[in-house]
Amino acid sequence: MTRIFFILVGIMISGTTSAGEKNSPPIQDLQEIKRSVDEFLMKEKRQKRTQFTAVRINPKIIVEQCVVPLESGWASLDSGVVGKRVQVVCESTLHEKKGWRVLVPVAASDTHRN
């Protein structure tokens, strides 16, 4: 009797978990955000001879998957955040149809020091 109870509880828990996962929208891969930042910084390096590298993307960032190509550019200095940052923008997501913005800090690269 106890054994059947635990089997039923296990089935209910696994069913609840998978049902919740099916309803949640897909999450944007942080590596794609990093790739967008890296591509932007490489373009800036070629065009303007800048030497910046992405510091890191906060691994706690969770945003819905973008359905259009990500766009990266310099974040506005009046955003209230100290330091240079690249802004990655998604104009539209699958479920919400809303966009999002992620700020990624950058640092001056010291690869050309003598």
Secondary structure, 3 states (H helix, E strand, C coil): CHHHHHHHHHHHHHHHHHHHHHHCCCECCHHHHHHHHHHHHHHHHHHHCCCEEECCCCCCCCCECECCCCEEEECCHHHCCCCCEEEEEECCECCCCCCEEEEEEEEECCCCCC
